[in-house]
């Protein structure tokens, strides 16, 4: 569950990393549990007075931010994408691996600050998280700053992106080989036979074993609860009296836990594409599968209104194509890879995140039916963050670690198999695949962390945004999150795709007023489809 980011933003983030390799600390092993090791950074944590509570005042245990200007190199990397007069700066911050015991291992977070040369009447920092979990906050901040955020926001805020622990440039979790990520696309999308289940579960178990062998029980501390403490430390080190934050998708969970843990340090939180924290892992998977089913229905209706080349039953077309691809994998003439049913279904999921990708999905499906899977695999590669050279970012590794660290209820393989036919019958395209993915965290060896309970803790008003056609975070999640936070105001966009700001002027106007003037939309506010 993440906001899509352009490939050029990822290239710029890579350039930022290359600028000061000396600030990047190679993983070093530290004891974590008998028979295991944890790869974390070797920098020592600050040692403040023992009277300081690390959970209440994380900033006392974090290293200071020392920003270095990287504008010239970023502008070179941006090339023709450089559309604004911006200043870019980079810093790192060292924090404890486990905030409850700050004197032990540490991790290092990478931070990018983006500032307009036209800035005036500065309010403070606007910290951004794009979701995932596992997506890069640095890449998202760069793309939003360069191409999307309104001038009104730039003139009043520094835009700050950080890669959360385990992600991208911040002590990344890396335990799944690129070759294995390629091989995962060849697994059954919706296992129905015992052999197919064994293949799926065998891969899940292999990933869990590989990650535990490298990191051990330190995986527990790559959780949202730990990242909330990192976020509070970042606010303190940025020098902001209170936090102003824009979180998308999974980033809404991070923001909601922050509001629950540090309500007195909230200035403004925009939570767009809200995760539903009232659901356990089984309910979450089922709700998301239903969200994609709804989004596909909207896509199919649009296709049928415009002389759909997929025929009168687009869902049936996709299911038949998946079956054909499993029986006879579809070649990609550009790189020699092939696509099976898993790749076809993932291409559909990838495109449903943004309505602008619908026509592209249709072309990719038609091409695949005619024996060319290049369009399907291109959508998959964007979703999986596979680079042209066959390498991957660590988004899958980080997603696995963070998701399982947050998952207390971990269904067994037997429970997943039992639910599979029920979910497939109710949702033929997405149900079976959603059920099959349930068992992964049940095979994860590191125990879960203790989450921060989301509640009405007296934070100032928070703005929660939900989109009626959102496939990844269905609209009910926004309603439930707003109710849990108590002081939250819900804004609904009657649109398609995942997240809303700043896709439409109506949503953008409401969000900008809130971020700048702390002026909320009226009760019951909705925005029309654009």
Phi and psi in degrees as a GROMACS rama.xvg file:
@    title "Ramachandran Plot"
@    xaxis  label "Phi"
@    yaxis  label "Psi"
@TYPE xy
-150.902  156.273  UNK-2
-80.0173  132.764  UNK-3
-67.914  141.582  UNK-4
-127.656  140.05  UNK-5
-68.246  153.541  UNK-6
-63.8442  -32.1223  UNK-7
-66.0834  -32.4124  UNK-8
-66.0871  -37.413  UNK-9
-65.0639  -37.8419  UNK-10
-64.8739  -38.5603  UNK-11
-66.0693  -41.9364  UNK-12
-60.8102  -39.1576  UNK-13
-62.6008  -38.8643  UNK-14
-63.7521  -37.4511  UNK-15
-61.8011  -41.6172  UNK-16
-62.5683  -41.5555  UNK-17
-68.7825  -19.2671  UNK-18
-65.5738  -33.2825  UNK-19
-142.785  67.9992  UNK-20
-59.6981  -23.4564  UNK-21
-68.577  -16.669  UNK-22
-89.095  -5.89523  UNK-23
-93.9074  125.175  UNK-24
-98.871  124.244  UNK-25
-67.1145  143.361  UNK-26
-58.2561  141.987  UNK-27
-130.002  142.605  UNK-28
-79.9927  143.098  UNK-29
-136.229  152.725  UNK-30
-61.7748  139.152  UNK-31
-130.898  -47.9336  UNK-32
-153.159  155.463  UNK-33
-52.7493  126.043  UNK-34
82.2603  4.71738  UNK-35
-130.46  167.808  UNK-36
-133.097  156.404  UNK-37
-122.66  129.172  UNK-38
-93.6168  111.435  UNK-39
-139.2  177.233  UNK-40
-78.9923  163.001  UNK-41
-97.6104  -0.468703  UNK-42
-71.1781  140.439  UNK-43
-80.5708  142.153  UNK-44
-75.8806  150.076  UNK-45
-58.6391  155.477  UNK-46
-122.663  79.6347  UNK-47
-75.882  -178.65  UNK-48
-58.3331  141.724  UNK-49
-66.7565  -8.46628  UNK-50
-80.2156  -10.9799  UNK-51
-83.7457  125.775  UNK-52
-80.0584  115.303  UNK-53
-65.0213  -27.0428  UNK-54
-77.9486  -30.2291  UNK-55
-85.7819  -35.2926  UNK-56
-130.49  69.771  UNK-57
-59.1499  -29.1049  UNK-58
-58.2671  -25.9331  UNK-59
-70.754  -17.5516  UNK-60
-111.294  8.60309  UNK-61
-108.365  149.017  UNK-62
-72.9997  157.009  UNK-63
-70.8457  153.447  UNK-64
-86.7688  124.353  UNK-65
-120.202  101.945  UNK-66
-81.6851  139.297  UNK-67
-118.232  139.686  UNK-68
-73.317  128.52  UNK-69
-126.33  24.082  UNK-70
-61.1243  -46.1837  UNK-71
-60.273  -45.4759  UNK-72
-69.6336  -37.6535  UNK-73
-66.5421  -42.1133  UNK-74
-59.5796  -39.7703  UNK-75
-63.3188  -42.7811  UNK-76
-67.6238  -35.6709  UNK-77
-67.6136  -39.1811  UNK-78
57.1566  -125.258  UNK-79
-69.9144  -12.1002  UNK-80
-79.2749  -8.70554  UNK-81
-75.6556  101.63  UNK-82
-113.784  -5.18082  UNK-83
-133.55  159.428  UNK-84
-89.6845  97.1572  UNK-85
-123.857  154.45  UNK-86
-114.77  130.687  UNK-87
-113.033  137.353  UNK-88
-137.844  151.051  UNK-89
-129.009  143.807  UNK-90
-149.998  167.142  UNK-91
-125.518  157.211  UNK-92
-140.103  127.422  UNK-93
-95.9871  132.226  UNK-94
-135.861  161.67  UNK-95
-65.5435  145.363  UNK-96
-63.0227  -44.5196  UNK-97
-120.85  109.898  UNK-98
-64.1219  -22.4077  UNK-99
-73.4549  -20.2948  UNK-100
-136.458  75.574  UNK-101
-73.1277  -5.80623  UNK-102
-86.8653  3.02952  UNK-103
-105.039  -131.447  UNK-104
-64.8821  159.301  UNK-105
-130.628  164.174  UNK-106
-129.25  159.474  UNK-107
-116.916  130.688  UNK-108
-104.398  138.212  UNK-109
-101.551  135.643  UNK-110
-127.436  138.563  UNK-111
-122.134  133.359  UNK-112
-115.181  131.73  UNK-113
-122.249  127.088  UNK-114
-133.17  133.025  UNK-115
-76.6356  142.34  UNK-116
-71.7658  -11.9016  UNK-117
-97.494  13.2039  UNK-118
-63.7801  141.496  UNK-119
-151.109  156.398  UNK-120
46.7813  52.4975  UNK-121
-59.89  129.815  UNK-122
-87.6367  -40.0993  UNK-123
156.539  -147.87  UNK-124
-100.954  143.028  UNK-125
-109.621  105.994  UNK-126
-89.2459  136.996  UNK-127
-121.576  137.778  UNK-128
-132.861  126.147  UNK-129
-91.0764  -3.0345  UNK-130
104.656  -149.855  UNK-131
123.449  -96.4097  UNK-132
-65.3028  151.23  UNK-133
118.468  -9.26129  UNK-134
-77.8658  152.353  UNK-135
-82.5673  120.889  UNK-136
-70.6779  -26.9233  UNK-137
-67.8346  -47.9509  UNK-138
-61.0467  -42.7577  UNK-139
-63.9325  -42.7484  UNK-140
-62.8646  -41.2434  UNK-141
-63.6318  -46.9731  UNK-142
-66.2111  -44.3253  UNK-143
-61.5393  -41.4933  UNK-144
-67.9529  -42.8992  UNK-145
-78.4058  -36.5803  UNK-146
-122.911  -15.9079  UNK-147
-128.292  -43.3527  UNK-148
-65.6025  141.667  UNK-149
-65.0974  152.749  UNK-150
-57.9513  -34.6452  UNK-151
-58.8498  -34.5024  UNK-152
-73.3005  -43.2093  UNK-153
-63.2364  -33.8787  UNK-154
-70.927  -15.0642  UNK-155
-117.725  -16.9821  UNK-156
-130.032  147.946  UNK-157
-76.2314  138.151  UNK-158
-95.6425  122.603  UNK-159
-121.526  123.927  UNK-160
-118.557  139.296  UNK-161
-135.794  143.828  UNK-162
-83.3233  119.345  UNK-163
-59.6291  160.56  UNK-164
-49.3562  134.951  UNK-165
88.8775  -9.50841  UNK-166
-112.732  135.177  UNK-167
53.9194  -107.262  UNK-168
-96.4146  7.77357  UNK-169
-116.488  92.0655  UNK-170
35.5775  68.9631  UNK-171
-70.1247  142.128  UNK-172
-78.0722  123.301  UNK-173
-137.32  107.232  UNK-174
-144.818  4.97726  UNK-175
-117.463  113.309  UNK-176
-60.9833  150.012  UNK-177
-58.7043  -38.7625  UNK-178
-61.8254  -33.858  UNK-179
-72.3688  -35.0499  UNK-180
-65.5687  -37.8326  UNK-181
-62.1489  -43.3448  UNK-182
-66.7072  -27.4228  UNK-183
-61.6819  -30.4946  UNK-184
-69.6882  -12.8346  UNK-185
-95.4718  -1.08151  UNK-186
-76.817  161.333  UNK-187
-61.9642  134.207  UNK-188
-70.8735  -38.8793  UNK-189
-136.243  85.7011  UNK-190
-63.7362  133.66  UNK-191
-123.126  -24.2194  UNK-192
-101.732  164.537  UNK-193
-63.3832  -37.0997  UNK-194
-64.502  -40.3846  UNK-195
-66.8371  -39.7282  UNK-196
-64.5017  -40.4794  UNK-197
-64.2893  -37.8761  UNK-198
-64.569  -43.8351  UNK-199
-66.3539  -49.1686  UNK-200
-68.801  -33.6618  UNK-201
-61.1645  -40.4311  UNK-202
-67.7743  -42.5566  UNK-203
-59.0156  -43.6119  UNK-204
-67.3898  -37.0671  UNK-205
-63.8354  -44.112  UNK-206
-62.6749  -46.3581  UNK-207
-60.1452  -41.3238  UNK-208
-67.1938  -42.5677  UNK-209
-62.9791  -42.794  UNK-210
-69.8027  -40.0656  UNK-211
-68.6673  -36.6836  UNK-212
-61.5321  -33.0498  UNK-213
-86.2886  -38.4661  UNK-214
-115.654  -18.2922  UNK-215
59.5074  -148.801  UNK-216
-73.8104  -4.65689  UNK-217
-64.0713  -19.6455  UNK-218
-57.5234  -28.2293  UNK-219
-57.0715  -31.3531  UNK-220
-95.9398  13.6449  UNK-221
-98.8489  45.5601  UNK-222
-100.672  168.138  UNK-223
-63.5803  -39.7465  UNK-224
-59.5909  -40.6369  UNK-225
-68.4477  -38.5776  UNK-226
-67.2604  -30.7684  UNK-227
-59.2418  -41.9749  UNK-228
-65.6468  -38.7515  UNK-229
-59.9781  -41.9959  UNK-230
-63.5788  -40.2393  UNK-231
-66.7535  -39.1599  UNK-232
-63.1732  -40.1775  UNK-233
-62.9356  -44.9691  UNK-234
-55.0302  -46.2879  UNK-235
-63.9084  -42.332  UNK-236
-74.2317  -23.6062  UNK-237
-74.1579  -15.6993  UNK-238
84.9032  14.9769  UNK-239
-87.5985  131.551  UNK-240
-63.7234  -34.5641  UNK-241
-142.083  160.471  UNK-242
-88.441  132.148  UNK-243
-113.602  126.359  UNK-244
-143.128  141.061  UNK-245
-123.462  110.66  UNK-246
-119.532  133.111  UNK-247
-109.189  141.556  UNK-248
54.5549  -121.035  UNK-249
-54.4501  -29.208  UNK-250
-60.7579  -19.8643  UNK-251
-72.1227  -32.6094  UNK-252
-65.4978  -43.2442  UNK-253
-59.6336  -44.7968  UNK-254
-67.0509  -38.7831  UNK-255
-67.5735  -39.8629  UNK-256
-66.9025  -35.0931  UNK-257
-62.9476  -45.5474  UNK-258
-62.0801  -30.1758  UNK-259
-79.1158  -31.5126  UNK-260
-89.2941  -32.5698  UNK-261
-132.875  57.2322  UNK-262
-61.5798  -29.938  UNK-263
-77.6097  -4.7963  UNK-264
-113.174  16.3242  UNK-265
-94.887  127.967  UNK-266
-98.2762  -57.4298  UNK-267
-153.88  132.981  UNK-268
-126.602  124.605  UNK-269
-105.278  118.094  UNK-270
-115.795  100.518  UNK-271
-109.936  124.145  UNK-272
78.1862  56.2028  UNK-273
-68.9872  132.751  UNK-274
-72.8765  142.963  UNK-275
-90.6717  104.511  UNK-276
-79.5189  -2.25182  UNK-277
-82.5087  -8.50856  UNK-278
-100.818  141.946  UNK-279
-82.5231  -177.301  UNK-280
-62.9352  -37.0472  UNK-281
-66.7895  -48.3684  UNK-282
-63.5369  -37.1966  UNK-283
-63.2923  -45.7089  UNK-284
-63.1387  -41.4626  UNK-285
-66.8534  -41.199  UNK-286
-66.2313  -38.949  UNK-287
-68  -39.5967  UNK-288
-60.3056  -39.9286  UNK-289
-65.9268  -35.8676  UNK-290
-62.9751  -42.8475  UNK-291
-69.2679  -33.3565  UNK-292
-62.162  -44.257  UNK-293
-63.6141  -46.2758  UNK-294
-62.7828  -38.8543  UNK-295
-66.395  -37.5275  UNK-296
-61.4046  -40.8779  UNK-297
-65.1795  -41.5599  UNK-298
-60.6202  -46.3192  UNK-299
-63.361  -41.7406  UNK-300
-61.669  -41.3745  UNK-301
-64.0715  -42.5647  UNK-302
-62.1738  -43.8215  UNK-303
-66.3032  -31.7447  UNK-304
-68.4684  -18.1939  UNK-305
-119.3  35.2199  UNK-306
66.169  57.8395  UNK-307
-57.8796  122.224  UNK-308
-73.2855  -7.39197  UNK-309
-83.5373  -3.05837  UNK-310
92.6423  -169.862  UNK-311
-79.0627  -12.6017  UNK-312
-131.499  80.0676  UNK-313
-58.255  -37.8706  UNK-314
-63.5808  -42.222  UNK-315
-63.4777  -36.6128  UNK-316
-59.8174  -45.4302  UNK-317
-65.5258  -44.5336  UNK-318
-61.3381  -42.8181  UNK-319
-65.3514  -39.8521  UNK-320
-64.1027  -39.233  UNK-321
-62.1318  -42.8491  UNK-322
-64.2842  -42.7712  UNK-323
-64.1556  -40.1187  UNK-324
-67.4576  -36.1551  UNK-325
-66.6883  -37.9491  UNK-326
-74.9369  -36.5749  UNK-327
-144.197  91.8093  UNK-328
-51.7648  141.182  UNK-329
-90.2085  123.411  UNK-330
-74.1772  153.652  UNK-331
-109.862  108.658  UNK-332
-66.6255  -13.4286  UNK-333
-83.2637  -31.1359  UNK-334
-138.414  4.79315  UNK-335
83.8241  -3.88317  UNK-336
-75.9385  167.649  UNK-337
-128.068  157.137  UNK-338
-115.118  132.322  UNK-339
-111.244  -169.269  UNK-340
-58.9355  -37.5339  UNK-341
-58.1017  -42.6563  UNK-342
-66.3915  -38.5724  UNK-343
-62.9535  -47.5336  UNK-344
-64.9109  -39.704  UNK-345
-65.7063  -35.3168  UNK-346
-61.5221  -40.343  UNK-347
-62.3622  -48.8847  UNK-348
-58.7527  -45.3928  UNK-349
-58.5422  -46.2784  UNK-350
-70.8782  -28.9031  UNK-351
-70.7867  -11.1298  UNK-352
-67.3535  -21.8967  UNK-353
-147.295  125.546  UNK-354
-58.0408  -28.7466  UNK-355
-64.3057  -14.5015  UNK-356
-94.7764  -0.491939  UNK-357
-62.3896  -47.184  UNK-358
-66.4161  -34.3731  UNK-359
-63.7873  -39.9203  UNK-360
-61.8004  -44.7132  UNK-361
-58.8216  -45.4301  UNK-362
-61.5408  -42.2612  UNK-363
-63.3914  -39.8621  UNK-364
-68.0619  -41.7249  UNK-365
-64.7443  -44.2826  UNK-366
-60.6542  -41.4442  UNK-367
-63.3696  -40.3627  UNK-368
-63.1569  -25.5772  UNK-369
-95.0663  11.0042  UNK-370
97.4958  13.2175  UNK-371
-127.222  111.166  UNK-372
-95.0442  11.1468  UNK-373
-61.1098  -39.0073  UNK-374
-68.4236  -40.7408  UNK-375
-61.8855  -47.851  UNK-376
-70.2001  -28.3079  UNK-377
-65.2858  -41.5718  UNK-378
-64.297  -40.8972  UNK-379
-62.7814  -43.1331  UNK-380
-63.9946  -36.943  UNK-381
-66.681  -41.7773  UNK-382
-65.5823  -43.8348  UNK-383
-84.6255  -5.33642  UNK-384
58.105  53.36  UNK-385
-93.6076  129.409  UNK-386
-84.9426  166.877  UNK-387
-60.6622  -28.5138  UNK-388
-85.7558  5.28945  UNK-389
91.3606  -4.85509  UNK-390
-83.5258  162.142  UNK-391
-123.728  153.779  UNK-392
-70.8851  179.572  UNK-393
-98.5526  24.559  UNK-394
-62.2556  -36.991  UNK-395
-69.0655  -42.1045  UNK-396
-60.9283  -47.6228  UNK-397
-66.9025  -39.7949  UNK-398
-60.1246  -43.5812  UNK-399
-61.6781  -47.2451  UNK-400
-65.3305  -45.8299  UNK-401
-70.0294  -44.4334  UNK-402
-60.5762  -45.3669  UNK-403
-73.9842  -31.083  UNK-404
-63.8273  -26.8651  UNK-405
-90.9511  -9.02924  UNK-406
-100.373  106.477  UNK-407
-82.3007  -42.5016  UNK-408
-88.4238  111.813  UNK-409
-116.756  100.778  UNK-410
-60.7612  148.683  UNK-411
-83.7663  168.628  UNK-412
-60.5016  -41.7772  UNK-413
-61.9969  -39.9018  UNK-414
-66.1108  -39.779  UNK-415
-63.9834  -43.6432  UNK-416
-63.0717  -36.6189  UNK-417
-68.3712  -37.8166  UNK-418
-77.2391  -23.8708  UNK-419
-54.0147  -52.5676  UNK-420
-65.3938  -33.2558  UNK-421
-65.3745  -46.5726  UNK-422
-69.3601  -35.2103  UNK-423
-65.5016  -39.2903  UNK-424
-66.1914  -40.6076  UNK-425
-74.9981  -27.6061  UNK-426
-145.195  81.9954  UNK-427
-59.3268  -30.8468  UNK-428
-85.1596  -41.0902  UNK-429
-114.808  -16.556  UNK-430
-65.5595  -48.1853  UNK-431
-64.362  -40.5851  UNK-432
-64.6644  -39.2003  UNK-433
-64.2373  -39.9061  UNK-434
-66.432  -39.7843  UNK-435
-63.1616  -32.0784  UNK-436
-77.2924  -9.21291  UNK-437
-63.9565  -30.4334  UNK-438
-79.3554  -11.0425  UNK-439
-57.9565  -52.5533  UNK-440
-68.5193  -20.1807  UNK-441
-67.2945  -19.9977  UNK-442
-97.2042  -8.77787  UNK-443
-71.7584  130.995  UNK-444
-88.2059  -30.5687  UNK-445
-72.7898  136.702  UNK-446
-68.907  158.029  UNK-447
-73.173  158.168  UNK-448
-87.4244  167.892  UNK-449
-86.5495  119.78  UNK-450
-75.1984  162.932  UNK-451
-86.2601  123.304  UNK-452
-69.4597  124.023  UNK-453
-79.2009  128.268  UNK-454
-158.465  173.38  UNK-455
-83.9277  96.0827  UNK-456
-100.882  8.7065  UNK-457
90.3219  19.8973  UNK-458
-67.2074  155.611  UNK-459
-59.2526  165.07  UNK-460
-54.6517  134.646  UNK-461
-112.966  143.557  UNK-462
-100.807  117.115  UNK-463
-107.918  132.785  UNK-464
-119.489  132.128  UNK-465
-126.543  147.816  UNK-466
-115.703  130.289  UNK-467
-63.6723  -30.137  UNK-468
-104.201  20.7191  UNK-469
-69.1585  121.888  UNK-470
-79.2877  -32.0928  UNK-471
-88.9142  -36.1269  UNK-472
-130.078  86.6682  UNK-473
-54.8068  154.997  UNK-474
-57.3367  -31.138  UNK-475
-61.0393  -29.0375  UNK-476
-61.9989  -39.9749  UNK-477
-65.6349  -40.775  UNK-478
-63.4465  -44.4054  UNK-479
-68.1424  -40.1636  UNK-480
-65.5057  -42.6595  UNK-481
-60.9713  -40.6965  UNK-482
-66.7702  -39.213  UNK-483
-63.7504  -40.0206  UNK-484
-76.3593  -15.9475  UNK-485
78.8006  -63.2604  UNK-486
-84.6669  2.03309  UNK-487
-75.3493  150.849  UNK-488
-113.115  131  UNK-489
-96.864  129.014  UNK-490
-116.199  127.89  UNK-491
-112.732  130.238  UNK-492
-104.615  124.232  UNK-493
-84.1808  61.4259  UNK-494
-127.441  -170.687  UNK-495
-117.218  157.426  UNK-496
90.4054  178.802  UNK-497
-97.8859  118.047  UNK-498
76.699  163.305  UNK-499
-126.91  -33.0104  UNK-500
-93.6334  133.909  UNK-501
-103.196  56.5393  UNK-502
-73.107  -29.1961  UNK-503
-131.921  143.541  UNK-504
-63.1967  -36.4685  UNK-505
-61.5398  -50.814  UNK-506
-63.0205  -42.4054  UNK-507
-60.5056  -42.8671  UNK-508
-62.6779  -45.4028  UNK-509
-62.7267  -44.8906  UNK-510
-65.8153  -42.9756  UNK-511
-61.9555  -43.203  UNK-512
-60.6026  -39.99  UNK-513
-68.2099  -47.9485  UNK-514
-63.3979  -39.4478  UNK-515
-85.5117  -48.3025  UNK-516
-109.201  -1.25577  UNK-517
60.2323  31.4876  UNK-518
-97.6381  116.218  UNK-519
-82.2389  154.48  UNK-520
-62.5608  158.939  UNK-521
-65.4428  156.831  UNK-522
-54.8471  135.215  UNK-523
76.4999  15.1309  UNK-524
-65.2155  138.172  UNK-525
-133.519  157.069  UNK-526
-121.319  138.444  UNK-527
-73.5735  160.217  UNK-528
-61.5073  142.483  UNK-529
